[in-house]
Amino acid sequence: MEGTFEARGGQRYILAVQHLFAMFGATILVPALTGLNYSVALITAGLGTLLFHLITQKKVPVFLGSSFAFIPCIQYVVQNSGVAYAQGGIIIAGLLYALFAGVVLLIGVGQLKKLFPPVVTGPVIVVIGLTLSPEALRQSAACWPVAIFTLLVVVSISIFTKGFFKLVPILIGILYGYILCVVFDLGGITNFISETPLVKIEAFDGITANPLTWVNAFWKFDGTFFTLPKFSLESVLLIAPVAFVTLMEHIGDITTNGTVVGKDFFKDPGIHRTLLGDGLATSLAGLFGGPANTTYSENTGVLAVTKVYDPSILRVTAVFAVLLGLVRPFGAILSSMPTAVIGGVSILLFGMIASIGIRTMAESKIDFTHSRNLIVVALILVVGLGLPDGIAITESFNLSGLFLAVILGVLANRLLPEGI
């Protein structure tokens, strides 16, 4: 499954670190917003990714990070009932994924693919990329010169270099952007380590010369690090239904990943396996106190840029994520990355995802002289991009724009007659 270059030895670790940088910011943002522990989020993202790879027969180059779709309901449950009850809801949400996997296995992948032809999946992939683009620009706005410099480095490395350097443009861009911030005191780098709450509270405070204090007490389920889950009907009903929304997002993400790699993961290893892997990884995260997991577009963007599709590299990234969660100084160093540097990189990563959607439609030779196809694509794009915050059903439950776009696209594709 590798791309045009087969990584060997130490090169694999460098490529894994590149994926680590790509996923880190979003993965710790979710616990920061919901009140969960960001070290636990890193650990459960890593463990969940390894479990996903095991269930999918080590064939799908995916990294599972913290899901944004669950943020409102987790926030509500944590504030009103506590972290333990949020964990219970997350566990049930993951089990719903397992139930979906069984349904897909029964109806067959052929029926599922009929619901998601290229005229639907292409614009959905575009929506996935462009929906993320405002976040890339928001991060870049922290210091535009740094973001633009980082982006130019990544583009230059991708175009003008050869060999192994061409495979690590993201990592090189991040390093150069970080050095620029240090040398010229840009991007808030001087005060970042001492003032940023994520770093101050979770990473550097309390670290002494004794190395034993560097390792989180991951074996304790006493609330200082891991907590035991609790279940209540209210918390389950608030959190678990989000799985119906993320089911559609999962199908879009796996379609995108397969398009990048050039493989049909719906058939091999099977969409039922990817659903099961994502679901059990989410339940595992809930068990330990991490947020629900989801496939990460950031890492798919790295695949698109580098054209190295070896799933084992993502497994190395997963191991690194676990180590970052356990060894506090490592996570602290990575947390000190200026926001604008990540923003500059994200502009390219998210843009690549949108470009893949356009490529999907082009390669499938969709006939846009037919009004029917124009209508399907138009509905998906307008609803998906026009509702970036979704529609609030309750105080703690949103229907995302992507979910609504997928449902509308599937219905339009099935109901509108062919050939018009």
C-alpha positions as CSV (number, residue, x, y, z in Angstrom):
1,M,0.0,0.0,0.0
2,E,3.0,2.3,0.0
3,G,3.2,5.2,-2.4
4,T,6.1,5.9,-4.8
5,F,8.6,5.7,-2.0
6,E,9.2,2.9,0.5
7,A,10.3,4.3,3.9
8,R,13.0,2.4,5.7
9,G,14.5,2.4,9.2
10,G,14.7,5.8,10.8
11,Q,12.8,7.4,7.9
12,R,9.6,5.7,9.1
13,Y,9.9,7.4,12.5
14,I,10.4,10.8,10.9
15,L,7.3,10.3,8.8
16,A,5.4,9.2,11.9
17,V,6.5,12.4,13.7
18,Q,5.1,14.4,10.8
19,H,1.7,12.7,11.2
20,L,2.0,13.4,15.0
21,F,2.4,17.2,14.4
22,A,-0.6,17.1,12.0
23,M,-3.0,15.6,14.5
24,F,-1.8,17.0,17.8
25,G,-3.5,20.4,17.9
26,A,-7.0,19.2,17.1
27,T,-6.7,16.1,19.3
28,I,-5.9,18.2,22.5
29,L,-8.4,21.0,21.5
30,V,-11.4,18.8,22.1
31,P,-10.5,17.9,25.8
32,A,-9.5,21.5,26.4
33,L,-13.0,22.6,25.3
34,T,-14.9,19.8,27.1
35,G,-13.1,19.5,30.4
36,L,-11.5,16.1,29.7
37,N,-7.8,15.4,30.3
38,Y,-5.7,16.1,27.2
39,S,-3.0,13.6,28.2
40,V,-5.7,10.9,28.4
41,A,-7.0,12.1,25.0
42,L,-3.6,11.5,23.4
43,I,-3.3,8.1,25.0
44,T,-6.7,7.0,23.9
45,A,-6.2,8.4,20.4
46,G,-3.1,6.3,20.1
47,L,-4.6,3.1,21.6
48,G,-7.8,3.6,19.6
49,T,-5.7,3.9,16.4
50,L,-3.8,0.7,17.2
51,L,-7.1,-1.1,17.9
52,F,-8.6,0.3,14.6
53,H,-5.6,-1.1,12.6
54,L,-6.0,-4.5,14.3
55,I,-9.7,-4.7,13.4
56,T,-9.2,-3.5,9.8
57,Q,-6.4,-6.0,9.2
58,K,-3.7,-3.3,9.2
59,K,-4.8,-2.2,5.7
60,V,-6.2,1.3,6.2
61,P,-3.8,4.3,6.8
62,V,-5.9,6.1,9.3
63,F,-5.2,7.9,12.6
64,L,-8.1,8.3,15.0
65,G,-8.2,11.5,17.0
66,S,-10.7,13.4,19.1
67,S,-14.1,14.0,17.4
68,F,-15.4,17.5,17.2
69,A,-19.0,16.3,16.7
70,F,-19.4,15.3,20.3
71,I,-18.2,18.6,21.8
72,P,-21.5,20.2,22.7
73,C,-23.0,17.2,24.4
74,I,-19.9,16.2,26.3
75,Q,-19.5,19.8,27.5
76,Y,-23.1,19.7,28.8
77,V,-22.8,16.4,30.5
78,V,-19.4,17.2,32.1
79,Q,-20.7,20.5,33.5
80,N,-23.9,19.1,34.8
81,S,-23.1,15.5,35.8
82,G,-19.3,15.1,35.7
83,V,-16.7,13.4,33.5
84,A,-17.6,9.9,34.6
85,Y,-21.1,10.1,33.1
86,A,-19.7,11.6,29.9
87,Q,-17.5,8.5,29.7
88,G,-20.6,6.3,29.9
89,G,-22.3,8.1,27.1
90,I,-19.2,7.8,24.9
91,I,-18.9,4.1,25.5
92,I,-22.5,3.5,24.4
93,A,-21.9,5.8,21.3
94,G,-19.0,3.5,20.4
95,L,-21.2,0.4,20.8
96,L,-23.8,2.0,18.4
97,Y,-21.0,2.1,15.8
98,A,-20.6,-1.6,16.3
99,L,-24.3,-2.1,15.7
100,F,-24.1,-0.1,12.5
101,A,-21.2,-2.3,11.4
102,G,-23.4,-5.4,11.8
103,V,-26.2,-3.8,9.8
104,V,-23.8,-2.9,7.0
105,L,-22.4,-6.4,7.0
106,L,-26.0,-7.8,6.6
107,I,-27.1,-5.5,3.8
108,G,-23.8,-5.8,1.9
109,V,-21.3,-3.2,0.7
110,G,-23.0,-3.1,-2.8
111,Q,-26.2,-1.6,-1.3
112,L,-24.2,0.9,0.6
113,K,-22.2,2.0,-2.4
114,K,-25.4,2.6,-4.3
115,L,-26.3,5.2,-1.7
116,F,-22.9,6.9,-2.1
117,P,-22.0,7.1,-5.8
118,P,-19.3,9.6,-6.9
119,V,-21.9,12.3,-7.5
120,V,-22.5,12.2,-3.8
121,T,-19.1,11.3,-2.4
122,G,-17.2,13.8,-4.5
123,P,-18.9,17.0,-3.2
124,V,-19.0,15.5,0.3
125,I,-15.2,15.2,0.2
126,V,-15.1,18.9,-0.9
127,V,-17.3,19.9,2.0
128,I,-15.0,18.0,4.4
129,G,-12.0,20.0,3.3
130,L,-13.6,23.4,2.9
131,T,-15.5,23.1,6.2
132,L,-12.2,22.8,8.0
133,S,-10.6,25.7,6.1
134,P,-11.9,28.5,8.4
135,E,-10.1,26.9,11.3
136,A,-6.8,26.9,9.2
137,L,-7.3,30.7,8.5
138,R,-8.2,31.4,12.2
139,Q,-5.0,29.8,13.3
140,S,-3.0,31.6,10.6
141,A,-4.5,34.9,11.8
142,A,-2.5,34.6,15.0
143,C,0.5,35.7,13.0
144,W,0.1,35.9,9.2
145,P,3.8,36.3,8.4
146,V,4.6,33.1,10.2
147,A,1.7,31.2,8.6
148,I,2.6,32.4,5.1
149,F,6.3,31.6,5.6
150,T,5.4,28.1,6.9
151,L,3.1,27.5,3.9
152,L,5.7,28.6,1.4
153,V,8.3,26.3,2.9
154,V,5.9,23.3,2.7
155,V,5.0,24.1,-0.9
156,S,8.7,24.7,-1.9
157,I,9.8,21.4,-0.3
158,S,7.0,19.5,-2.0
159,I,7.8,20.9,-5.5
160,F,11.5,21.5,-5.7
161,T,13.1,18.7,-3.7
162,K,13.6,15.0,-4.4
163,G,14.0,11.8,-2.4
164,F,13.2,11.7,1.2
165,F,12.9,15.4,1.7
166,K,9.9,15.4,-0.7
167,L,8.1,13.1,1.8
168,V,8.5,15.3,4.9
169,P,7.4,18.8,3.7
170,I,5.0,19.2,6.6
171,L,7.6,18.4,9.2
172,I,10.2,20.7,7.6
173,G,7.7,23.5,7.3
174,I,6.8,23.2,10.9
175,L,10.4,23.2,12.0
176,Y,11.3,26.2,9.9
177,G,8.2,28.1,11.1
178,Y,9.1,27.3,14.8
179,I,12.7,28.5,14.2
180,L,11.4,31.7,12.7
181,C,9.2,32.4,15.7
182,V,12.1,31.8,18.1
183,V,14.6,33.9,16.2
184,F,12.3,36.9,15.5
185,D,10.0,36.5,18.6
186,L,6.9,36.0,16.4
187,G,3.7,34.1,17.0
188,G,3.8,34.6,20.8
189,I,6.6,32.1,21.2
190,T,8.3,33.9,24.0
191,N,5.3,33.7,26.4
192,F,3.8,30.6,25.0
193,I,5.3,28.0,27.3
194,S,4.7,30.0,30.5
195,E,1.3,31.4,29.8
196,T,-0.7,29.0,27.7
197,P,-3.1,27.2,30.0
198,L,-2.9,23.8,28.3
199,V,0.9,23.7,28.9
200,K,1.0,25.4,32.2
201,I,-1.7,23.3,33.9
202,E,-1.0,19.9,32.4
203,A,2.6,19.8,31.4
204,F,5.3,21.9,33.2
205,D,3.7,22.6,36.5
206,G,5.0,20.3,39.2
207,I,7.8,18.7,37.1
208,T,10.9,18.4,39.2
209,A,14.4,16.9,38.7
210,N,12.9,13.6,39.8
211,P,12.1,11.7,36.5
212,L,9.3,9.8,38.3
213,T,7.3,12.9,38.2
214,W,7.5,13.1,34.5
215,V,5.3,10.0,34.0
216,N,1.5,10.3,34.5
217,A,0.0,7.9,37.0
218,F,-1.8,6.1,34.3
219,W,-2.4,3.0,36.4
220,K,-4.6,4.9,38.9
221,F,-8.4,5.1,38.4
222,D,-8.8,7.6,41.2
223,G,-9.8,10.7,39.2
224,T,-6.3,12.2,39.1
225,F,-5.7,10.8,35.7
226,F,-8.1,8.0,34.6
227,T,-11.6,7.8,36.0
228,L,-14.1,4.9,36.0
229,P,-17.2,5.5,33.8
230,K,-20.7,5.9,35.2
231,F,-24.0,5.4,33.3
232,S,-27.2,7.4,33.5
233,L,-30.1,7.4,31.0
234,E,-29.8,11.1,30.6
235,S,-26.1,11.2,29.7
236,V,-26.5,8.2,27.3
237,L,-29.5,9.8,25.5
238,L,-27.5,13.1,25.2
239,I,-24.2,11.7,23.9
240,A,-24.9,8.3,22.1
241,P,-27.2,9.7,19.3
242,V,-24.3,11.7,18.0
243,A,-23.1,8.4,16.6
244,F,-25.9,8.6,13.9
245,V,-24.3,11.9,12.7
246,T,-20.7,10.7,12.8
247,L,-21.7,7.5,11.0
248,M,-22.2,9.6,7.8
249,E,-19.0,11.5,8.5
250,H,-17.1,8.2,8.9
251,I,-18.3,7.1,5.5
252,G,-17.1,10.4,4.0
253,D,-13.7,10.1,5.7
254,I,-13.1,6.5,4.7
255,T,-14.1,7.4,1.1
256,T,-11.7,10.3,1.1
257,N,-8.9,8.1,2.5
258,G,-9.5,5.4,-0.1
259,T,-9.5,8.0,-2.9
260,V,-6.1,9.3,-1.7
261,V,-4.6,5.9,-1.5
262,G,-6.3,4.5,-4.6
263,K,-8.0,1.6,-2.7
264,D,-11.6,0.6,-2.2
265,F,-11.7,0.3,1.6
266,F,-15.5,-0.2,1.4
267,K,-14.7,-3.7,0.0
268,D,-11.3,-4.5,1.5
269,P,-11.1,-4.7,4.5
270,G,-14.7,-3.6,4.4
271,I,-16.6,-0.6,5.7
272,H,-18.1,-2.8,8.4
273,R,-14.6,-3.3,9.7
274,T,-13.8,0.4,9.7
275,L,-17.0,1.2,11.5
276,L,-16.4,-1.5,14.1
277,G,-12.8,-0.3,14.6
278,D,-13.9,3.3,15.0
279,G,-16.7,2.3,17.4
280,L,-14.6,0.0,19.6
281,A,-11.9,2.7,19.7
282,T,-14.5,5.2,20.8
283,S,-15.7,2.8,23.6
284,L,-12.1,2.3,24.7
285,A,-11.6,6.1,24.9
286,G,-14.8,6.4,27.0
287,L,-13.6,3.6,29.3
288,F,-10.4,5.6,30.2
289,G,-11.8,9.1,30.1
290,G,-10.9,10.3,26.6
291,P,-13.2,11.9,24.0
292,A,-14.9,9.9,21.2
293,N,-12.6,9.0,18.3
294,T,-12.9,9.8,14.6
295,T,-10.8,9.5,11.5
296,Y,-8.6,12.6,11.0
297,S,-8.7,14.7,7.9
298,E,-5.3,16.3,8.9
299,N,-3.6,12.9,8.6
300,T,-5.4,12.1,5.3
301,G,-4.0,15.4,4.0
302,V,-0.5,14.4,4.9
303,L,-1.0,11.2,2.9
304,A,-2.2,13.3,-0.1
305,V,0.9,15.6,0.1
306,T,3.5,12.9,0.7
307,K,2.0,10.0,-1.3
308,V,3.3,7.6,1.3
309,Y,0.4,5.3,2.3
310,D,2.1,2.7,4.5
311,P,-0.4,2.1,7.4
312,S,2.5,1.0,9.7
313,I,3.7,4.6,9.8
314,L,0.4,5.6,11.3
315,R,0.8,2.8,13.9
316,V,4.2,4.3,14.9
317,T,2.4,7.7,15.2
318,A,-0.1,6.0,17.5
319,V,2.7,4.7,19.8
320,F,4.2,8.2,19.9
321,A,0.8,9.7,20.9
322,V,0.6,7.2,23.8
323,L,4.1,8.2,24.9
324,L,3.3,11.9,24.7
325,G,0.3,11.3,26.9
326,L,2.4,9.4,29.5
327,V,5.6,11.4,29.6
328,R,4.6,15.0,30.4
329,P,7.6,17.0,29.2
330,F,7.2,15.5,25.6
331,G,3.7,16.7,25.4
332,A,4.7,20.1,26.8
333,I,7.3,20.6,24.1
334,L,4.9,19.7,21.4
335,S,2.2,21.9,23.0
336,S,4.5,24.9,22.6
337,M,4.0,24.9,18.8
338,P,2.8,28.4,17.8
339,T,-0.7,28.4,16.4
340,A,0.2,30.3,13.3
341,V,2.7,27.5,12.3
342,I,0.0,24.9,12.4
343,G,-2.4,27.3,10.6
344,G,0.0,27.7,7.7
345,V,0.4,23.9,7.3
346,S,-3.4,23.3,7.7
347,I,-4.1,25.7,4.8
348,L,-2.5,23.1,2.5
349,L,-3.7,20.0,4.2
350,F,-7.4,21.0,4.2
351,G,-7.1,22.4,0.7
352,M,-5.7,19.0,-0.5
353,I,-8.8,17.3,0.9
354,A,-11.1,19.6,-1.1
355,S,-9.0,19.0,-4.2
356,I,-9.4,15.3,-3.8
357,G,-13.2,15.7,-3.9
358,I,-12.9,17.6,-7.2
359,R,-10.6,14.8,-8.5
360,T,-13.2,12.2,-7.5
361,M,-15.9,13.9,-9.6
362,A,-13.5,14.4,-12.6
363,E,-12.2,10.8,-12.6
364,S,-15.8,9.4,-12.4
365,K,-16.7,11.4,-15.5
366,I,-19.9,12.8,-14.0
367,D,-22.0,14.4,-16.8
368,F,-22.7,17.9,-15.7
369,T,-24.8,18.6,-18.7
370,H,-27.6,16.8,-16.8
371,S,-29.5,19.1,-14.4
372,R,-29.9,16.1,-12.1
373,N,-26.2,15.9,-11.3
374,L,-25.9,19.6,-11.0
375,I,-28.7,19.7,-8.5
376,V,-27.3,16.8,-6.3
377,V,-23.9,18.5,-6.2
378,A,-25.3,21.9,-5.6
379,L,-27.5,20.8,-2.6
380,I,-24.5,19.0,-1.0
381,L,-22.2,22.0,-1.4
382,V,-24.6,24.7,-0.3
383,V,-26.0,22.9,2.8
384,G,-22.6,21.4,3.8
385,L,-20.7,24.8,3.5
386,G,-23.6,27.0,4.4
387,L,-24.2,25.4,7.8
388,P,-20.6,25.2,9.3
389,D,-22.1,25.1,12.8
390,G,-24.9,22.8,11.9
391,I,-28.4,23.1,13.3
392,A,-29.0,23.0,17.1
393,I,-31.7,20.5,17.9
394,T,-31.2,20.9,21.7
395,E,-28.8,22.7,23.9
396,S,-26.4,19.8,23.8
397,F,-27.1,18.2,20.4
398,N,-26.3,19.6,16.9
399,L,-26.9,18.1,13.5
400,S,-23.7,19.0,11.6
401,G,-23.9,20.6,8.1
402,L,-21.9,17.7,6.8
403,F,-24.5,15.2,8.1
404,L,-27.4,17.2,6.6
405,A,-25.5,17.5,3.3
406,V,-24.9,13.8,3.1
407,I,-28.5,12.9,3.9
408,L,-29.8,15.5,1.4
409,G,-27.4,14.3,-1.3
410,V,-28.3,10.7,-0.9
411,L,-32.1,11.5,-1.0
412,A,-31.7,13.7,-4.1
413,N,-29.6,11.1,-5.8
414,R,-32.2,8.4,-5.1
415,L,-35.3,10.4,-5.9
416,L,-34.4,12.5,-8.9
417,P,-34.9,10.6,-12.2
418,E,-31.9,9.6,-14.3
419,G,-31.0,11.4,-17.5
420,I,-32.6,14.8,-16.8
